[in-house]
Amino acid sequence: MLPDPPLGLCMKITDTGNLKISWSSPTLVPFQLQYQVKYSENSTKNMRKADEIVSATSLLVDSVLPGSSYEVQVRSKRLDGPGIWSDWSTPLTFTTQDVIYFPPKILTTVGSNVSFHCIYKNENKIISSKKIVWWMNLAEKIPQSQYDVVGDHVSKVTFPNLNATKPRGKFTYDAVYCCNEHECHHRYAELYVIDVNINISCETDGYLTKMTCRWSPSAIQSLVGSTLQLRYQRSSLYCSDVPSIHPISEPKDCHLQRDGFYECLFQPIFLLSGYTMWIRINHSLGSLDSPPTCVIPDSVVKPLPPSSVKAEITVKIGLLKISWEKPVFPENNLQFQIRYGLSGKKVQWKVFEVYDAKLKSASFPVPDLCAVYAVQVRCKRLDGLGYWSNWSTPAYTIVTDIKVPIRGPEFWRIINEDNTKKERNVTLLWKPLMKNDSLCSVRRYVVKHHTSRNGTWSEDVGNHTKFTFLWTEQAHSVTVLAVNSIGASSANFNLTFSWPMSKVNIVQSLSAYPLNSSCVILSWMLSPSDYNLMYFILEWKILHEDNEIKWLRIPSSVKKYYVHDHFIPIEKYQFSLYPIFMEGVGKPKIIDSFTQDDEKHQHDAGLYVIVPIIISSSILLLGTLLISHQRMKKLFWEDVPNPKNCSWAQGLNFQKPETFEHLFIKHTESVTFGPLLLEPETISEDISVDTSWKNKDEMVPPTTVSLLLMTRDLEKGSICISDQCNSAHFSEVESTEITCEEESRRQPSVKYATLLSNSKSGETEEEQRLVNSAVSKCFSSNNSLPKDSFSNNSWEIETQAFFILSDQHPNIISPHLPFSGGLDELLKLEGNFPEENHDERSVYYLGVTSIKKRESDVLLTDESRVLSPFPSHCLFTDIRILQDSCSHLVENNFNLGTSDQKTFVSYIPQFQTCSTRTQKIVENKMCDLTV
């Protein structure tokens, strides 16, 4: 018979580093088969072929090298007797990796020792085992002490006493890398270390019929693809000293509960048999077993809770007595645990142990005999085996009368006198007894009387707290008793009403000080007395009102007392202090208002409220001032230019304090700084200032402020040139000239001003000529003003200089230039300002009139950044802005020259100012034109 070729041919590297060739038998045959295996190995080191005959269905090939290729074929034949070989199976090719790990994966338990082997091939060369190093997760190099050299090319690493693997994301294993000295291959071995110390706890029920075992799989949940199973083996009697895993065991079905535990049920059970059980972990890499544990059902019994639990407060003794009945099972001696507490939502339990198995009750003292207590009891085996039972159902005490009332009620009286009948009606008042005094209730009150004539008698009042009787004798004593189901109170208060004692006065003074609306302080002073003082009674009520009287009892040793009540500040109160003697009630001390002569207590009371308010307000005010200071400082300095951007600040060290002192000191030579009437933006094309002198012989330095500014459309601005910049002086005969060259053909909007002087008329002709010559050449023919642009009436005879102002934005600043010519050409222009040209040209006049002779001084302008001579003692007395379209004048007085010498100092030295020397106050008038 010709068999079929073998099936399922496969190859793999074993844990020992061999190549295992395996297959399965063909279809079932009635005889055994033998197999012939032929394979070839092709590697960089050698090539070999082999042909072997085996009876098993596998073959191991040793000396496997990395990067080798194997080709295998198998055929079969009858083992005994004649037979014919089957056909060869289909060839199978298997190629090993460049790095071979054996075993490639290991599953082990915590505390065990494992080893990995490795053969490393790099660039067609097998690395020597002495040059192989090992790494864990490519982060931790394994010490060489754990290396072993197995062969020339096989390296071994051993991991002793392993710890559990900590999952890192999706990776539930540690990666072990075999590397050469310089690099690591991307292939790695996998190491799974599982903590299999699983605690199995079992519990036998109180009826001794079943045993329930529970265990948690949380320690091994990280091992993906694993299954858990509880296995056990039962011995005939008890457990061995050292539990061990038996080769023959039985599985037990367990069910996962909501709390994450598995629960297994054993029923029926053998109480004295030993159940050895463990958890088996099944995985594709192998099986692991948890340490075994042995359980005897009789030793893990959880008894039923005690029954018939009762709780009561014993009569006349006043103890909490608890009684119970022990459960039927188990029959062992039991210990008990009792807990009790005041009944409520959250009971504060107190626990007591009872170790006498024969006891069925216990008593404990409790602080409150009239409260309801909750009580529970549980039990456990006295030898300590097993578990505590559940707590029994709570039992509650019932509030009943335990003893006679400790004392009778405190009481006081109200006396109503009838002068016509000479009778006194006494009304007794008392407060109901509390439970702690009545133990635990009051059924009725009894008033007991005693007089010298009628003896002693009693009256039953019931549950009322008020009783009235007639006082007719010289002395009348009363006592109020409280009665419950046990009897009448043993300790009671007595009060004697005596005519002679009502006149005994020992309270010398009484003072009342209101502390607040809920407390009043009372103090008093006593005089010596031969009577036996027992206590005081204090009464208070709102004056002139028939409302209820309030009272309280005060010990006799007290000289000051705090009365707590709701006091209305606007009301007046009456306070009465009665001394109570053993012989009777003494004469009271009565006050109708709070004490006013000593206000210390009231002030002290107010301080508790006022002082915190003052402190809080001060802190709040201080914080507000600090915030306001910072905000004002920020607002004040917001528009201050940065000194670093100014030419005058170059080279100054602002870190030194003297720098600021120099900037803000008061200069001796200055010009009074008046209100600025020009527009905020720089619009001047040319500013020329001329001054006069009183005689021809006096030479005054020229005064010039020249700002020649270009318009946007001009490439070059208006420049005043003079060859005599450094030598020209003003005189009656000679003059300097101003030559203005304009290259722009565009006609700018020109604003000009005149500086007027109060000099004598004899000087006007020369001054007028100088002004005319100075301004006449500032305009070229291309952009000169129309002839009718200026009115003949626009120029006063006192005119000395012009300020030529342009509406265009400046971009060039002229140097310091003196005058070099007259203003003849400009003054020859005739005509009026046309109404129709107001939108195109807006001309303004600025007049500056001098008071007295000026001396040479220096003016530093904001735009020119240069120093120019200027009369030192100048005072702006009359400032005008004129325009032919001005329909109204607004007069405004600017007191620029006061009797006091004032100096306006700017926050940065853009101007050098000087104080005035005049004592006159000159009116300043201004016509403000709204364009």
Secondary structure, 3 states (H helix, E strand, C coil): CCCCCCEEEEEEECCCCCEEEEEECCCCCCCCEEEEEEEEEECCCCEEEEEEEECCCEEEECCCCCCCEEEEEEEEEECCCCCCCCCCCCCEEEECCCEEEECCEEEEECCCCEEEEEEEEECCEECCHHHCEEEECCCEECCHHHEEECCCCCEEEEECCCCCCCCECCECCEEEEEECCCCECCCCEEEEEECCCCCCEEEECCCCCCEEEEECCHHHCCCCCCEEEEEEEECCCECCCCCCCCCCCEEECCEECCCCCEEEEECCCCCCECEEEEEEEEECCEEEECCCEEECHHHHECCCCCEEEEEEECCCCCEEEEEEECCCCCCCCEEEEEEEEECCCCCCCEEEEECCCCCCEEEEECCCCCCCEEEEEEEEECCCCCCCCCCCCCEECCCCCCCCCCECCCEEEEEEEECCCCEEEEEEEECCCCHHHHCCCCCEEEEEEEECCCEEEEEEEECCCEEEEEECCCEEEEEEEEECCCCECCECCEEEEECCHHHCCCEEEEEEEEEECCEEEEEEEECCCCCCEEEEEEEEEECCCCCCCEEEEEECCCCEEEEECCCCCCCCEEEEEEEEECCCECCCEEECCCCCCCCHHHHHHHHHHHHHHHHHHHHHHHHHHHHHHHHHHHHHCCCCCCHHHCHHHCCCCCCCHHHHHHHHCCCCCCCCCCCCCCCCCCCEEEEECCCCCCCCCCCCCCCCCCCCCCCCCCCCCCEEECCCCCCCCCCCCCCCECEEECCCCCCCCEEEEEEEECCCHHHHHHHHHHHHHHHHCCCCCCCCCCHHHCCHHHCCCCEEEEEEEECCCCCCCCCCCCCECECHHHHCCCCCCCHHHCCCCCCCCCCCCECCCCCEEEEECCCCCCEEEEECCCCCCCCCCCCCCCCCCCCCCCCCCCCCCCCCCCCCCCCCCCCCCCCCCCCCCCCCCCC
